[in-house]
Amino acid sequence: MPMKHFPLLPLMFLFTLISGCTPAVLITSASIATQTATDPRSTGRQIDDGTLTLRVSHAISSAGLPPQARVTSTVYQGDVLLTGEAPDDATRQAASETVNSVSGVRHIWNEIRTGSPVSTGQKVNDT
């Protein structure tokens, strides 16, 4: 059948594709608005902390830490909490020094655990 009999078919197909995205966008927007509204920090501080989180994460991943080191960071009002695992104290200190070199960091709380890696079974029990 020629396409001239169905001029709206492509448009209707497009609407069915777009309609699936609308609920996801609305839910995500509502979630972000709620999180921003309930956070005691100003919106500017939240943005600054988000930017600092990215810079700290990039610094840690570029630091050349041993592959056994698993370091994550959390930023709140410019203070950085380091958590995870390191094979030795030198690696733990290297992570802290790396983060200290990032502009905007006020204080570092280094809670990186040193020693042998935590087993998968222990991780499952912890979660």
C-alpha positions as CSV (number, residue, x, y, z in Angstrom):
1,M,0.0,0.0,0.0
2,P,1.4,3.4,-0.9
3,M,2.5,5.7,2.0
4,K,0.2,8.5,0.9
5,H,-2.7,6.6,2.5
6,F,-1.0,6.8,5.9
7,P,0.5,10.3,6.2
8,L,0.2,10.3,10.0
9,L,1.7,6.9,10.6
10,P,5.3,8.1,11.1
11,L,4.1,10.8,13.4
12,M,2.1,8.4,15.5
13,F,5.0,6.0,15.7
14,L,7.2,8.9,17.0
15,F,4.6,9.7,19.7
16,T,4.7,6.1,20.9
17,L,8.5,6.3,21.3
18,I,8.4,9.6,23.1
19,S,5.6,8.7,25.4
20,G,7.8,6.1,27.1
21,C,10.4,8.7,28.1
22,T,8.0,11.2,29.7
23,P,7.4,9.2,32.9
24,A,11.1,8.6,33.4
25,V,11.9,12.3,32.9
26,L,9.1,13.4,35.3
27,I,10.2,10.9,38.0
28,T,13.8,11.9,37.7
29,S,12.9,15.6,37.8
30,A,10.8,15.1,40.9
31,S,13.5,13.1,42.6
32,I,16.1,15.7,42.0
33,A,13.8,18.5,43.1
34,T,13.0,16.6,46.3
35,Q,16.6,15.9,47.0
36,T,17.6,19.5,46.5
37,A,14.7,20.9,48.6
38,T,15.4,18.6,51.6
39,D,19.1,19.1,51.6
40,P,20.2,21.6,54.3
41,R,22.9,23.0,52.0
42,S,22.2,25.8,49.6
43,T,21.8,24.9,45.9
44,G,25.1,26.6,45.2
45,R,26.9,24.5,47.9
46,Q,25.3,21.3,46.4
47,I,26.7,22.2,43.0
48,D,30.1,23.0,44.4
49,D,30.2,19.7,46.3
50,G,29.1,17.9,43.1
51,T,31.9,19.5,41.2
52,L,34.4,18.8,43.9
53,T,33.3,15.2,44.0
54,L,34.1,14.9,40.3
55,R,37.5,16.5,40.7
56,V,38.4,14.3,43.7
57,S,37.3,11.1,41.9
58,H,39.3,12.1,38.9
59,A,42.4,12.8,41.1
60,I,42.0,9.4,42.8
61,S,41.6,7.5,39.6
62,S,44.7,9.3,38.1
63,A,46.9,8.8,41.1
64,G,48.3,5.5,40.1
65,L,47.3,3.7,43.2
66,P,47.8,-0.1,43.2
67,P,45.0,-2.2,41.7
68,Q,44.2,-3.7,45.1
69,A,43.2,-0.2,46.4
70,R,39.5,0.5,46.2
71,V,39.0,4.1,47.3
72,T,35.7,6.0,47.1
73,S,35.0,9.6,48.2
74,T,32.0,11.5,49.5
75,V,32.0,15.3,49.7
76,Y,29.8,17.4,52.0
77,Q,30.4,21.1,52.4
78,G,33.9,20.8,51.1
79,D,34.9,18.1,53.5
80,V,35.9,14.8,51.9
81,L,35.3,11.4,53.4
82,L,37.6,8.7,52.0
83,T,36.4,5.1,52.4
84,G,37.5,1.8,50.9
85,E,40.5,-0.5,51.1
86,A,44.2,-0.2,50.6
87,P,46.9,-2.9,50.8
88,D,49.1,-0.8,53.0
89,D,49.4,2.4,55.0
90,A,51.6,4.0,52.3
91,T,48.7,3.6,49.7
92,R,46.2,5.0,52.3
93,Q,48.4,8.1,52.8
94,A,49.0,8.5,49.1
95,A,45.2,8.7,48.5
96,S,44.9,11.3,51.2
97,E,47.8,13.4,49.8
98,T,46.3,13.1,46.4
99,V,42.9,14.4,47.6
100,N,44.6,17.2,49.6
101,S,46.1,18.6,46.4
102,V,42.7,19.1,44.9
103,S,41.6,22.8,45.1
104,G,38.5,23.3,47.3
105,V,39.0,20.5,49.8
106,R,38.5,21.9,53.3
107,H,39.2,18.8,55.4
108,I,39.9,15.1,54.7
109,W,38.5,12.3,56.8
110,N,40.5,9.2,55.8
111,E,38.6,6.1,56.8
112,I,40.3,3.8,54.3
113,R,40.8,0.3,55.7
114,T,44.3,-1.2,55.4
115,G,45.1,-4.8,55.1
116,S,43.9,-7.8,53.1
117,P,40.8,-7.2,50.9
118,V,37.4,-7.9,52.4
119,S,35.9,-11.2,51.1
120,T,32.9,-11.2,48.8
121,G,30.9,-13.0,51.5
122,Q,31.7,-10.3,54.0
123,K,30.6,-7.6,51.5
124,V,27.3,-9.4,51.0
125,N,26.8,-9.6,54.8
126,D,27.5,-5.9,55.1
127,T,24.9,-4.9,52.6
